[in-house]
């Protein structure tokens, strides 16, 4: 069986199938948040790899390597789909371009709000994880989770974290925002503020939140896109400095 899964198509096939199952369940449940395709794909993917591990008697590392890179560093596997996240993320520049008039008008306020929000996020994550007694490796995995998965995972690896934990955190963030986004908008009275709605959904929900913002309107979509881009860039610059400052690297 290991000979079957040690090829480039295994990881890609598993990733696409579990995601399509998530899409099917999400549609059939009329958008029930626990059936969000990324969340379902993550859970089912773990179950599939766990099952293969027990059927083959192979180590978890060997099964994961077969899934991720065809069992060898010279092959492609699910890592090919991860590589495609970067150009997919760039696509969010389209709604930003369409409403660049708002960006030009409010660029100072937008940058200040997003940068201040990021620093507050880093401080809260570090403070809570330290208070809970989590290891430095886990803390380093959680610090980059303000950025989208394509940026957060390699950043976590660079500061001594575990990218798998980072990916799970980013996906859970998206699921929570998808579930509670409407309630949070009402709680903070943002119904009549499309700029605030877009920034909130893009910052907290990453690509999933941005996709939801695009559905709400052009202004919300543009603001979500700029928050996704700015937070990604600032996180990439600030998190390594913050991690070094607190002694993680």
Secondary structure, 3 states (H helix, E strand, C coil): CHHHHCCHHHHHHHHHHHHHHHHHHHHHCCCCHHHCHHHHHHHHHHHHHHHHHHHHCCCHHHHHHHHHHCCCCCCCCCHHHHHHHHHHHHCCHHHHHHCHHHHHHHHHHHHHHHHHHHHHHHHHHHHHHHHCCCCHHHHHHHHHHHCCHHHHHHHHHHCCCCHHHHHHHHHHHHHHHHHHHHHHHHHCCCCCCHHHHHHHHHHHHHHHHHHHHHHHCHHHHHHHHHHHHHHHHHHHHHHHHHHHHCCCC
